[in-house]
Amino acid sequence: MITSVELGNFLSHKKSEINFDNGVTVFIGENGSGKSSVIDGIMFSLFGRTTRGSEEELLRDGENQAYTKTNFTINGQNFTAIKKIQKKGTGEHKLLGHSGEPIAIRSTEMRDEIQRLIGLDYDTLQIASIVPQGQLTDIISSKTTKLRNLIDKVMGAEHFSKTATKIDEGVTAFRQHL
C-alpha cells in the first residue's frame, strides 16, 4: 500500500507531499492542477518510467533538478523508492528498506526488486491501480478477458482461475467420455 508521495520540482509540483489513508484514493481537480503529475511521480519513483517524454521534460520549468519519493508498505514492512533527475548529468534511483538501508541502487535492480515486492510490473500496476481519466470505460468494455485476468493477478487469484478452467475442461471431457 502506498502511504505517501513527495514531489520536488517535478512537473507542475514545486514541493508537494501527500499522505494516503487506507483504501481507495481518488484525485479530483481542475485540468492542469497536477493530478496526473502525482500519479506519474509515484510510477516514476517506483519504476523510473512515466507516460510522458524524457526525464528532462519532467523537470518543473526553470529548475535543474527534481525528485520523486514514494513510501509504501508491504506485509508490515516500510519501503521508500526515490528517483532524482539532474538536468545535466545522471540522476539517482534507489530503494530503501524499513531501516533506511539501500536495497537497490540502480534502475534495473529497482525495477526487478519492486516487481518482486509488489508482484506487479509497470504496465500492470498502471492499469490495475492507477486508472487515468477516460481509460476505465475502455478496460471495462473490452471484449477480451483483459479485465478479468488483471483482477485475478492483482488479487493473487490467477492460479484459482487457471485451476477452475482446468476443472471445467476435465468435467466436460469426462461427460463426453460417458
Long-range contacts (C-beta under 8 A, 24 or more apart in sequence): 1-72, 1-73, 1-74, 2-42, 2-70, 2-71, 2-72, 3-71, 3-72, 3-73, 3-78, 4-70, 4-71, 5-38, 5-41, 5-42, 5-45, 5-68, 5-69, 5-70, 5-71, 6-67, 6-68, 6-69, 6-70, 7-37, 7-38, 7-41, 7-66, 7-67, 7-68, 7-69, 8-66, 8-67, 8-68, 9-59, 9-60, 9-63, 9-65, 9-66, 9-67, 10-37, 10-40, 10-41, 10-44, 10-58, 10-59, 10-60, 10-66, 10-67, 10-68, 10-85, 11-37, 11-40, 11-41, 11-52, 11-58, 11-60, 12-37, 12-60, 13-37, 13-38, 13-41, 13-60, 14-60, 36-132, 39-130, 39-132, 41-68, 41-70, 42-68, 42-70, 42-130, 43-122, 43-125, 43-126, 43-130, 44-68, 44-83, 45-69, 45-70, 45-81, 45-82, 45-83, 46-70, 46-81, 46-110, 46-114, 46-122, 46-125, 47-110, 47-111, 47-114, 47-122, 47-125, 48-83, 48-93, 48-107, 48-110, 48-111, 49-122, 51-126, 55-85, 55-91, 56-85, 56-87, 58-85, 59-85, 59-87, 63-87, 64-88, 72-118, 74-117, 74-118, 79-103, 79-117, 81-110, 81-114, 119-153, 119-156, 120-153, 120-154, 124-150, 124-153, 124-154, 128-153, 128-154, 129-154
